[in-house]
């Protein structure tokens, strides 16, 4: 009889339980009965029947809802929107020559589209053994991610309190998402890589020009974000990707639903945007590749970068 997702995901977590820690007391944990994650102090977290685990220690509400994540999954899965970005990330990881299995955490994974695509390319195209872990503070995103088939670890968790042991991971992905460099530094092995994707000034410029026409927000700069990365990690490579993506009307609607650029608009303004010709959209991002700095104490790292990176 086919295992339920709860059991499949718990069995995967069992393989890597030595890398996990309790979000309450930071102690070691064990997967019990393919249903629970239990720490040595008795704190217990249950794997949901949908195949994810809730590891938040306090309630948290976000603006990210089910419709947004469904639109993002459709856009990423049915168009080539972020394919070039994922392919470049895969090449950087493959060139890292990590010991198998390569452990990858997507911190701020949303509905898991990027992590799923990257993991698939590493396995099928690069013939590498990878273990994928996705976490996000938005429960609706993790619920969507957990619908995927296959081995993975999906958790509702806080970027300020990542439920992994120190020096446990080969790669941390941070794609158009806030950062917590203190935690990233703690989580990565000494030779691990942090790959952060940030938007550049041309990213979604067609939408930005319509939404912010005539204001200072019509142009965008991420110089401060890049500088903060460089302060906290050794920046070893920068990969700039700029390309047009062609979208039909259905895909344009998915994009407008998922991007924070349109969140402040009223219904009439949103309808006006939808009626415009946006068949070609500009993707303009940079992949920042970093390693841990030598001789830098974790307590000396800068404060978390909590600003939303996707404009």
HELIX and SHEET records of a PDB file:
HELIX    1   1 UNK A    5  UNK A   15  1                                  11    
HELIX    2   2 UNK A   17  UNK A   19  5                                   3    
HELIX    3   3 UNK A   66  UNK A   78  1                                  13    
HELIX    4   4 UNK A   83  UNK A   95  1                                  13    
HELIX    5   5 UNK A  113  UNK A  124  1                                  12    
HELIX    6   6 UNK A  139  UNK A  145  1                                   7    
HELIX    7   7 UNK A  181  UNK A  187  1                                   7    
HELIX    8   8 UNK A  205  UNK A  211  1                                   7    
HELIX    9   9 UNK A  216  UNK A  218  5                                   3    
HELIX   10  10 UNK A  223  UNK A  232  1                                  10    
HELIX   11  11 UNK A  249  UNK A  258  1                                  10    
HELIX   12  12 UNK A  260  UNK A  262  5                                   3    
HELIX   13  13 UNK A  267  UNK A  275  1                                   9    
HELIX   14  14 UNK A  298  UNK A  300  5                                   3    
SHEET    1   A 3 UNK A  29  UNK A  32  0                                        
SHEET    2   A 3 UNK A  36  UNK A  39 -1                                        
SHEET    3   A 3 UNK A  44  UNK A  46 -1                                        
SHEET    1   B 8 UNK A  53  UNK A  54  0                                        
SHEET    2   B 8 UNK A 153  UNK A 156  1                                        
SHEET    3   B 8 UNK A 130  UNK A 136  1                                        
SHEET    4   B 8 UNK A 102  UNK A 107  1                                        
SHEET    5   B 8 UNK A 169  UNK A 175  1                                        
SHEET    6   B 8 UNK A 188  UNK A 199  1                                        
SHEET    7   B 8 UNK A 280  UNK A 292 -1                                        
SHEET    8   B 8 UNK A 233  UNK A 246 -1                                        
END                                                                             
